[in-house]
Amino acid sequence: MRNCGFHIRFTAGRRFRLLRLAAGAWFLSLAGCFEGCDYDRFDPPEPHPADVPVPTMSIATLRSLYKGDPVSVTGKRSVVVSGNVTTSDREGNFFRSFFIEDETGAVEIRDGLYDLHAVYRLGQQVTVVADSLTLGLTGGVLQLGLASSAYETDYMGHRVVVDRHVFRNERFETVTPRPVTPARLDDEWLGTLVRFDGMRLDGAVDTTWALPASLSPSGTPQNVNLKFRSSPSDSIYVYTSGYANFAGDRVPTAPVSLTGILMQGKVGGRTVYQVKLRDLQDVEQ
């Protein structure tokens, strides 16, 4: 009986040690998984190509669905478009949205999140499932977002909603800006990446791209439209947000090339073409 008792105690002790060793190994394995599986990262993991929906139409066809008023995208056929990212919010001139472009046109995705440049990189292919989203038009630019009572579209604004509609993959293709002139612009190009060569600031005055808080008389950042000319009769406006990181930088007075997103806006009550820079690399002297 004593031997049996000893044998039982020994067996129980050995089982305890084995369990403790197994638990330690499991913990180390789990810790390694957290380190190796990127659980400490905040950006969402890249989707597997099989998880990315197949496009069903071009962006130009999507634009044809807009008939003058915001329209909720519904129907038996799923509406899916795809394009490559052409904008970045890194410098603050674009805010909570990004643009994609295919060979037929462009659309602004009203994502609603911040630091989008870390998630949707320039040239990256992005696919958008438009089902249940709202299609709108602001400044001549096609938009996809949520329904809004005050605007054409609203921001999605939540990662759960965004992930239901917006998909990325690891295909990259740099979008080459379309060479254009102020005298020959087409509304079909609104929202696309364009390039104006031989442009000079109107009046060649000493000014900044916009008014950041430090330069604004009211202490509030102010957006600015600056007129650039290629000839006495041909001009284009450059729109810059007062919140852009380069808002307080001086504007070159020498001839430059301007690259950016083509849109429309109001200046002096008139509808004019505008170009919106992504950063100062879009200005080449």
N, C-alpha and C positions, 0 to 999 in steps of 0.2 A: 504494500500500500504506500509506503514511503517513497519507493522508487517510482510508482505510478504517479504520486502527487508531484514529485519532482519533475517527471516527464511532462506532465500537464503544464506546470509553471514554465518550464523551459520552452515548450511549444508556443505558449501564449506570448512570451517575451520575444521569441524569434519572429512570430507573425507581426508583432507591433513594430519591430525594427524594419521588417520588409515593407510594411505599409508606410512607415515614415520615409524610407528611401524612395518608394514609388511616388509619394506625394511631392518630395523634393524634385524628382525628375520631371514630374508633370508641371510644377511651377516654373522650372527653368525652361521647359519647352514652350510654355505659354508666354513667358517673358520674351523668348526669342521670336515667337510669332508676332508679338506686338511690335517688336523692333523691325523684323523683316517684312511684315505685312503692311507697314505704313499706317498703323492705327493712330500714330501721333500726328498725322497730317490732316489738315482741315479741308484741302481741296478734294473733290470727289474723285474716285478712281476712274481710270479710263474704261469706257465700256468695251466689251468684246464686239468685233465687227458684226457678229451675228445678231447682236442686240439692237443694232441701228436699223430703223425702218427704211424701206425702199421708197424713194421719191415717186410720186404719182403724177406730178406736173412741174412745169417750169415756173419760175417766178413771174414771167410775163403772163402766163395763164392765170396765176393767182391774182395778179393785178386786174385782170379782166373781170374778176368776180366783184370788184368794187364798182358800184353804180352811182356814187355821189353821196352816200350816207354810210356810216359804219354798219357792217354786216356781220352777223354771227355765222361762223363757218360750221355748217351742218350739212348732212346729206348721207346717202347710202354709201357713197364712195369716199374713202378716207382721203383727206387733202394733206399731202406731204410734199414739202419742197426741201431742196438742199442747195448749199452754196458755200463759198469760202469767206472767212472773216476778213473784213477790210478796215476795221477800226480798232482803236485801243483807248481805254479810259485812263491809262497810266498818267497822262499829263493833265487830266481833269477837264479837257474841252468837250469830251463826251461823258455822259453821266447816266449810269444805270441802264444803259442799252447798248447794243452793238449791231453792226450791219453785216449782212452776208450778201454775196453777189454770185450769180451764175452767168452764163453767156447771154442771157436774155434780159437781165435786169437786177434789181436789188430790193431788199426789204429790211426794215429796222425791226429787230427783235426786242420788245419791251420787257426785258428780263427782270429789271427791278432790283437786282442785287448789286453789291459793291465789289470793287477790285476785279472786274470782269476780265481784265487783261491776263490775270493769272489762271483763268479757267478757259477762256476762248482766245487762243493765240492767233496772231496775224497769219493768214493763209490757211488756217485749220478748216477742214471741212466740217460743217455743222448741218444736221438735218432737223427740221422742225415739223412736228405733227400739229397742224393747224386746227384740227377738230375741236370744237367748243371754244376756240379763241375768237377774238373780234378783229376784223380787218378794217383798218382805217387809213386816212390820208392826211398828213400834216405837212405843210410847207412843200406840197407836191411829192412827199416821200411816203411810200407804202409802209404800213406798220402792222405788226401782229402783237396783240396784247390781250388784256381782259376788257370786258365791257366797262364803260364809264358814262356817268350821267353828265359830266362837265366837259370831257374831251373826246376826241375820236376813239382813243384807246387808253387803257390804264396799264400800269406795271403789273406783272405777275407777282413779284415781290416776295415769294416764299420758295425755298429750295424744293419743297415737295411738289409744288405746282410746276416749277421750271423743269424738274426732272421728268415730269409726265409728258412734256411737250418738246424739250430740246435735247438732242443727242449729238455727241461728238465722236469722232474717230481719229486715228493717227495719220490720216491722209492730209498732206499739206501741198498747197499750190499757191504761189505768190500771184496775186491779182495785179496785172499790169494796168496802171491808170490810163484811161482813154485820153489821147491828146485832143484838146478842143480849143476853140477860140471864143471870145465873148460874143462875136457877131453870129456865130453858128452854134446854137445850143438847142437841144431837143428835150421836151418834157419826159420822153421815155428814158432819158439818162439820169433823171432825178434819183438820188440815193446811191448812185454808182461812184466809183473812184475815178476822178478826172485830173487832168494836168493842163495848166495854162502856162505857156512859155512867153518870155519877153514882156512881163508885166512890171509896171512901175507905180509906186504909191502916188495917188493923185495929189498934185501940189508939192510933192517931195518934202512934206513937213516933218519936223522932229516930233514923233509921237510914239506911244506904246500900243501894243496889240489890243489891249482892253484896259480897264481900270480896276486893279485889285483894291482891297480894302485900304491899303496904305496910301494909295494915290487918289482914291475917290473922295470928293468933298464931303459926302455924307457918311463916309466910313463904311459904306456898304459896297461890295463889288458890283461893277456895272459892265454889262455886255456892250460891245462896240462893233459897228459895221464900218470897215474901212474900204474906200473905193480904190481899186487898182485899174490902170488903163494899159491897153496895148497900143492904142492910137487915140487921137482926140475924140473919136466918136464911139469907140468900143471900150466897155468897162465891165468889171465884175466886182462884187463886194465880198470881202473876207469877214466872216462872222467869228468873233472870239468871245468866249465866256469870261466874265470877270473873275471866275473861280479857277480858270486855267493856270497851271503853274508858270506859264510863260506870259501871262497877261501883262506884267510890268516890264517885259523886255522891249527894247527899242526896235522899231520897224526899219528894215533897210530902205534907203532911198534910191539905191542903185537898182537896175533891172533884175528881176528874179523870176524863177519858175515856181509856180504854186501848185501843190498837189493836195487834194482833199475830197470830201464828199459834196456832191452837187445838190443844192436844195434851193428853195425859194423862201423869200421873206418880204417884209414890208419896210421900206425906207421912204420917209416923207409921204406916206400914204400910197406909194406906188409898189406894185409887186415886182421884185427884182430877183435875179439869180444871185445866189450866194455860194461860196465854197467854205467848208468848215475843215480847218487843219486838224491833224491828229497830234502833231508836235512840231517843233521847229525844224526837224529834219525834212519836213514837207516844204520848206522854203530854201531854194537853192539859188545862190548868187552866181 
